[in-house]
Amino acid sequence: MTIVHPSPVKEKTSRKKNKQVVSDEKSPLLPVSKSADGGFDEFNGASFSVKVLGLVLGIAMIIFMAFLTEASIEFLLRFSRTAKSSSYGGLMGDAFGMFGRVLFQLCVLVNNIGVLIVYMIIIGDVLSGTTSDGIHHAGVLEECLKQIDSLRYTSSLSVGLAVVFLVIMVGISLVKLMSGTVAMPRFLPDIRDLSSALDLFTVVPVLVTAYVCHYNVHFIDNELKDNTQIKAVVRTSLTLCSSVYVMTSLFGFLLFGDATLDDVLTNFSTDLGIPFSSLLNAAVRISYAAHLMLVFPIIFFPLRLNLDGLIFPSARPLASDNFRFASLSIGLIAIVFLGANFIPSIWDAFQFTGATAAVCIGFIFPAAITLRHCN
């Protein structure tokens, strides 16, 4: 819910004068153009989540988390208007003082470093290959080095990367469905003992991480001339992301069934049993890896900003200090790179960030702010 003002533009200026500033949080998230995307994290574990929960329960959980995310963002925006705060950190500081602001910044650090490590692992697996259960899944570079002429196909992957990934996956699934080579999927989870029952709970952190975009909502709200548009922006983003998550999980699970790996892109290193299988495999993996490379800066922006606010709370804006900007950027990229080399699976990274920082940013903090203001 947002409050309608008779003069949105003037009110926007007033909010900027009264807001609490953490380093350079006035800076727009995307300075070149207005954004209509809430900055949701990529969700490569969708198909594996459906493998654990079954088709019906898995898709139902994805949709349920979308509605829960919309509610938590509405709480944030409603009380941001009341507190005249233009950032998540500022709102936490208004509600809980310095402790609340610092706790939020630490959670953003943990969550975003974890997500970027996942990105780096996926990109590394796609390019250089990975080994799972003793089976080596060749990377695109390995295949290219073996067959040099396959490089001629890469130039066609520069446009519509995310769309290409989804469209090809759906197309492959439909071809295999029509040829009758797709097995009947499991609709409900396979619970045989206590261990398999407890495995169901491992999906929750992954779903939580998939919908965490809250730290970018205020940046986008600050860019809108009419701040009443933010509710429509959030709903559109949630609808778009939920649709992608559902389609990825549905068709990925249809394709690979119980053989679905935590990183479904790894499954696209084997023969799909259709014409041009190797070309389609390369197209799916390269398009998604390149897409992650483009999304990387969106996740990196609030990570660097909150680390700067945590270490240098009274310093001048980060954008005006090139040395501090470069030092933080290099240090964080080094941490992400080392994490990607030593963390064995994206599922482990998703579970850790989703069970700790992501659940705080996405649901616990908005609920705590609501209770604080209501009392």
C-alpha positions as CSV (number, residue, x, y, z in Angstrom):
1,M,0.0,0.0,0.0
2,T,1.2,3.5,-0.9
3,I,0.0,6.9,0.1
4,V,-1.2,9.1,-2.8
5,H,0.1,12.6,-2.8
6,P,-1.5,15.4,-4.8
7,S,2.0,16.5,-6.0
8,P,4.3,13.5,-6.3
9,V,7.3,15.3,-7.7
10,K,7.5,17.9,-5.0
11,E,7.0,15.4,-2.3
12,K,9.8,13.3,-3.8
13,T,12.2,16.3,-3.3
14,S,11.0,16.7,0.3
15,R,11.7,13.0,1.0
16,K,15.3,13.3,-0.3
17,K,16.0,16.3,2.0
18,N,14.8,14.4,5.1
19,K,16.2,10.9,4.5
20,Q,19.1,9.4,6.3
21,V,22.1,8.7,4.1
22,V,24.4,5.8,4.2
23,S,27.4,6.7,2.1
24,D,26.0,7.1,-1.4
25,E,22.5,5.7,-1.2
26,K,21.1,8.6,-3.2
27,S,22.8,7.2,-6.2
28,P,20.3,5.5,-8.6
29,L,20.5,1.8,-9.0
30,L,20.6,2.1,-12.8
31,P,21.7,5.7,-13.6
32,V,21.3,5.5,-17.4
33,S,17.6,4.5,-17.5
34,K,14.6,3.9,-15.4
35,S,14.2,0.4,-14.1
36,A,11.0,-1.6,-14.0
37,D,12.6,-4.6,-12.4
38,G,12.9,-5.2,-8.7
39,G,16.3,-6.8,-9.0
40,F,15.3,-10.3,-8.1
41,D,18.1,-12.9,-7.6
42,E,18.5,-15.5,-10.4
43,F,16.9,-18.8,-9.6
44,N,18.9,-21.7,-11.1
45,G,17.8,-24.2,-8.4
46,A,14.1,-24.1,-9.6
47,S,14.1,-27.5,-11.3
48,F,16.0,-29.1,-8.4
49,S,13.5,-27.7,-5.9
50,V,10.7,-29.3,-7.9
51,K,12.6,-32.5,-7.9
52,V,12.6,-32.5,-4.1
53,L,9.1,-31.3,-3.6
54,G,7.4,-32.9,-6.6
55,L,5.7,-31.0,-9.5
56,V,2.5,-29.8,-7.7
57,L,4.0,-28.8,-4.4
58,G,7.1,-27.3,-5.9
59,I,5.1,-25.0,-8.3
60,A,2.7,-24.1,-5.5
61,M,5.6,-23.1,-3.2
62,I,7.1,-20.9,-5.9
63,I,3.7,-19.0,-6.4
64,F,3.1,-18.8,-2.6
65,M,6.6,-17.2,-2.1
66,A,5.7,-14.6,-4.7
67,F,2.6,-13.5,-2.8
68,L,4.6,-13.5,0.5
69,T,7.3,-11.3,-1.0
70,E,4.8,-8.8,-2.3
71,A,3.3,-8.5,1.2
72,S,6.7,-8.0,2.8
73,I,7.6,-5.3,0.2
74,E,4.3,-3.5,0.8
75,F,5.1,-3.4,4.5
76,L,8.5,-1.8,3.8
77,L,7.1,0.8,1.4
78,R,4.2,1.7,3.7
79,F,6.4,2.4,6.7
80,S,9.1,4.1,4.6
81,R,6.5,6.7,3.7
82,T,5.7,7.2,7.4
83,A,9.3,7.5,8.5
84,K,10.3,9.5,5.4
85,S,13.1,7.0,4.7
86,S,14.3,6.4,1.2
87,S,16.4,3.2,1.9
88,Y,15.9,-0.1,3.6
89,G,18.9,0.6,5.9
90,G,17.5,4.0,6.8
91,L,14.2,2.4,7.7
92,M,15.9,-0.2,9.9
93,G,17.9,2.6,11.6
94,D,14.7,4.6,12.2
95,A,13.0,1.6,13.8
96,F,15.8,0.0,15.7
97,G,18.6,2.5,15.8
98,M,22.2,1.9,14.8
99,F,22.0,-1.8,15.7
100,G,19.2,-2.3,13.2
101,R,21.1,-0.5,10.4
102,V,24.3,-2.5,11.0
103,L,22.4,-5.8,11.3
104,F,20.8,-5.1,7.9
105,Q,24.1,-4.2,6.3
106,L,25.7,-7.4,7.6
107,C,22.8,-9.4,6.2
108,V,23.1,-7.8,2.8
109,L,26.8,-8.6,2.8
110,V,26.2,-12.3,3.6
111,N,23.3,-12.6,1.2
112,N,24.8,-10.9,-1.8
113,I,28.3,-12.5,-1.4
114,G,26.5,-15.8,-1.3
115,V,24.5,-15.1,-4.4
116,L,27.5,-13.8,-6.4
117,I,29.4,-16.9,-5.4
118,V,26.6,-19.0,-6.8
119,Y,26.8,-16.9,-10.0
120,M,30.6,-17.5,-10.2
121,I,30.1,-21.3,-9.7
122,I,27.5,-21.5,-12.4
123,I,29.6,-19.5,-14.9
124,G,32.7,-21.7,-14.0
125,D,30.7,-24.9,-14.5
126,V,29.3,-23.8,-17.8
127,L,32.7,-22.7,-19.2
128,S,35.1,-25.3,-17.7
129,G,32.8,-28.2,-16.7
130,T,32.1,-30.0,-13.4
131,T,32.1,-33.4,-11.9
132,S,29.0,-34.8,-10.0
133,D,28.8,-38.3,-8.5
134,G,31.9,-39.4,-10.4
135,I,30.5,-38.2,-13.7
136,H,32.2,-35.4,-15.5
137,H,30.0,-32.9,-17.3
138,A,32.1,-31.2,-20.0
139,G,32.1,-27.4,-20.1
140,V,31.6,-25.3,-23.2
141,L,35.3,-24.3,-23.4
142,E,36.3,-28.0,-23.2
143,E,34.0,-28.8,-26.1
144,C,35.1,-25.8,-28.1
145,L,38.8,-26.8,-27.7
146,K,37.9,-30.2,-29.0
147,Q,35.8,-28.9,-31.9
148,I,37.1,-25.5,-33.0
149,D,34.3,-25.0,-35.6
150,S,31.7,-24.9,-32.9
151,L,32.8,-21.4,-32.0
152,R,30.9,-20.0,-35.1
153,Y,27.7,-20.5,-33.3
154,T,28.5,-18.3,-30.3
155,S,27.9,-14.9,-32.1
156,S,24.2,-15.6,-32.3
157,L,23.9,-15.7,-28.5
158,S,24.4,-12.0,-27.8
159,V,20.8,-11.0,-28.0
160,G,17.9,-12.0,-25.8
161,L,20.0,-14.2,-23.5
162,A,17.4,-14.8,-20.8
163,V,14.7,-15.4,-23.4
164,V,16.9,-17.7,-25.4
165,F,17.5,-19.9,-22.3
166,L,13.8,-20.3,-21.5
167,V,12.5,-20.6,-25.1
168,I,15.1,-23.4,-25.9
169,M,14.4,-25.3,-22.7
170,V,10.6,-25.2,-23.4
171,G,11.2,-26.1,-27.1
172,I,13.3,-29.1,-26.2
173,S,10.7,-30.3,-23.7
174,L,7.9,-30.0,-26.2
175,V,9.8,-31.9,-28.8
176,K,10.6,-34.7,-26.4
177,L,7.0,-34.7,-25.2
178,M,5.7,-35.2,-28.7
179,S,8.2,-38.0,-29.4
180,G,7.1,-39.8,-26.2
181,T,10.5,-39.8,-24.6
182,V,9.6,-37.9,-21.5
183,A,8.7,-40.0,-18.4
184,M,5.8,-39.2,-16.2
185,P,7.0,-36.7,-13.6
186,R,6.6,-37.1,-9.9
187,F,3.7,-34.9,-8.7
188,L,4.4,-35.2,-4.9
189,P,7.6,-35.6,-2.9
190,D,9.1,-39.0,-2.4
191,I,9.1,-39.5,1.4
192,R,10.5,-42.9,2.4
193,D,12.1,-42.1,5.9
194,L,12.8,-39.3,8.3
195,S,15.9,-38.2,6.3
196,S,13.9,-37.7,3.1
197,A,11.2,-35.8,5.0
198,L,13.8,-33.5,6.4
199,D,15.2,-32.9,2.9
200,L,11.9,-31.1,2.1
201,F,13.0,-28.2,4.3
202,T,16.2,-27.7,2.3
203,V,14.1,-26.2,-0.5
204,V,12.8,-23.3,1.6
205,P,16.1,-21.3,1.8
206,V,16.5,-21.6,-2.0
207,L,13.0,-20.3,-2.6
208,V,13.6,-17.4,-0.1
209,T,16.8,-16.4,-1.9
210,A,15.1,-16.4,-5.2
211,Y,12.7,-13.7,-4.2
212,V,15.0,-11.4,-2.2
213,C,15.0,-8.0,-4.0
214,H,14.1,-5.8,-1.0
215,Y,17.4,-3.9,-0.8
216,N,16.9,-2.6,-4.3
217,V,13.3,-1.5,-4.0
218,H,14.0,1.9,-2.4
219,F,16.6,2.7,-5.1
220,I,14.1,2.1,-7.8
221,D,11.4,4.0,-5.9
222,N,13.7,7.0,-5.6
223,E,14.1,7.0,-9.4
224,L,10.3,7.1,-10.1
225,K,8.8,10.6,-10.6
226,D,5.5,9.2,-9.3
227,N,6.2,7.0,-6.3
228,T,2.7,5.5,-6.5
229,Q,4.0,3.5,-9.5
230,I,6.3,1.3,-7.3
231,K,3.4,-1.1,-6.3
232,A,2.8,-1.8,-10.0
233,V,6.5,-2.2,-10.6
234,V,6.8,-4.7,-7.8
235,R,3.8,-6.7,-9.0
236,T,5.0,-6.8,-12.6
237,S,8.4,-7.9,-11.5
238,L,7.0,-10.6,-9.2
239,T,4.7,-11.9,-12.0
240,L,7.5,-12.0,-14.5
241,C,9.9,-13.7,-12.2
242,S,7.4,-16.2,-10.9
243,S,6.5,-17.1,-14.5
244,V,10.1,-17.7,-15.3
245,Y,10.7,-19.7,-12.2
246,V,7.6,-21.9,-12.8
247,M,8.4,-22.5,-16.4
248,T,12.1,-23.3,-15.7
249,S,11.2,-25.7,-12.9
250,L,8.4,-27.4,-14.8
251,F,10.2,-27.9,-18.1
252,G,13.6,-28.6,-16.5
253,F,12.0,-31.3,-14.3
254,L,10.1,-32.7,-17.3
255,L,13.4,-33.0,-19.2
256,F,15.6,-34.6,-16.6
257,G,13.2,-36.0,-13.9
258,D,15.0,-37.5,-10.9
259,A,18.4,-37.0,-12.7
260,T,18.0,-33.2,-12.3
261,L,21.1,-31.7,-10.6
262,D,21.2,-28.7,-8.3
263,D,22.6,-26.7,-11.2
264,V,20.2,-27.7,-14.0
265,L,22.7,-26.2,-16.6
266,T,25.0,-29.1,-15.8
267,N,22.4,-31.5,-17.2
268,F,22.7,-29.7,-20.5
269,S,26.1,-31.4,-21.1
270,T,24.7,-34.7,-22.2
271,D,23.0,-35.9,-25.4
272,L,19.4,-34.8,-25.3
273,G,18.4,-37.3,-27.9
274,I,17.2,-34.8,-30.4
275,P,18.8,-33.2,-33.6
276,F,21.4,-30.5,-33.0
277,S,21.7,-31.6,-29.3
278,S,25.2,-30.3,-28.8
279,L,24.3,-26.9,-30.4
280,L,21.2,-26.5,-28.2
281,N,23.2,-27.5,-25.1
282,A,25.8,-24.8,-25.8
283,A,23.1,-22.2,-26.6
284,V,21.3,-22.9,-23.3
285,R,24.4,-22.8,-21.1
286,I,26.2,-19.9,-22.8
287,S,23.0,-17.7,-22.9
288,Y,22.3,-18.2,-19.2
289,A,26.0,-17.8,-18.1
290,A,26.2,-14.5,-20.1
291,H,22.9,-13.4,-18.6
292,L,24.4,-13.9,-15.1
293,M,27.4,-11.8,-16.1
294,L,25.0,-9.0,-16.9
295,V,23.0,-9.4,-13.7
296,F,26.2,-9.6,-11.6
297,P,26.6,-5.7,-11.3
298,I,23.0,-5.3,-10.1
299,I,23.7,-7.6,-7.1
300,F,27.2,-6.2,-6.6
301,F,26.0,-2.5,-6.4
302,P,24.1,-2.8,-3.0
303,L,26.8,-5.2,-1.7
304,R,29.6,-2.6,-2.2
305,L,27.4,0.2,-1.0
306,N,26.4,-1.5,2.3
307,L,30.0,-2.7,3.0
308,D,31.2,0.9,2.5
309,G,28.4,2.2,4.9
310,L,29.5,-0.5,7.4
311,I,33.2,0.3,7.3
312,F,33.1,4.0,6.5
313,P,29.8,5.3,8.0
314,S,30.9,9.0,8.1
315,A,33.0,9.1,4.9
316,R,32.1,11.2,1.8
317,P,30.0,9.5,-0.9
318,L,31.6,6.4,-2.4
319,A,31.1,7.6,-6.0
320,S,33.4,10.6,-5.3
321,D,36.3,8.5,-3.8
322,N,37.9,6.5,-6.6
323,F,40.4,4.8,-4.3
324,R,37.8,3.6,-1.8
325,F,35.5,2.5,-4.7
326,A,38.3,0.5,-6.4
327,S,39.6,-1.1,-3.2
328,L,36.1,-2.3,-2.1
329,S,35.3,-3.6,-5.6
330,I,38.6,-5.5,-5.9
331,G,38.3,-6.9,-2.4
332,L,34.7,-8.1,-2.8
333,I,35.4,-9.7,-6.2
334,A,38.4,-11.6,-4.7
335,I,36.2,-12.9,-1.9
336,V,33.5,-14.0,-4.4
337,F,36.1,-15.7,-6.6
338,L,37.7,-17.6,-3.6
339,G,34.2,-18.6,-2.4
340,A,33.3,-20.0,-5.8
341,N,36.4,-22.1,-5.8
342,F,36.0,-23.6,-2.3
343,I,32.2,-24.0,-2.0
344,P,31.4,-27.3,-3.7
345,S,27.8,-26.7,-4.8
346,I,25.4,-23.8,-5.5
347,W,22.8,-25.7,-3.4
348,D,25.1,-25.3,-0.3
349,A,25.5,-21.6,-0.9
350,F,21.7,-21.1,-1.5
351,Q,20.9,-23.0,1.7
352,F,23.3,-21.0,3.8
353,T,22.3,-17.5,2.6
354,G,18.6,-18.4,2.4
355,A,18.5,-19.8,5.9
356,T,20.3,-16.8,7.4
357,A,20.6,-13.4,5.7
358,A,18.0,-13.7,2.9
359,V,15.2,-14.7,5.3
360,C,16.0,-11.7,7.5
361,I,16.1,-9.2,4.6
362,G,13.0,-10.6,2.9
363,F,10.6,-11.4,5.8
364,I,11.9,-11.0,9.3
365,F,13.0,-7.4,9.1
366,P,9.8,-6.2,7.3
367,A,7.7,-8.0,9.9
368,A,9.8,-6.5,12.8
369,I,9.5,-3.0,11.3
370,T,5.7,-3.4,11.0
371,L,5.4,-4.6,14.6
372,R,7.6,-1.8,15.8
373,H,5.6,0.9,14.1
374,C,2.2,-0.7,15.1
375,N,3.3,-0.6,18.8
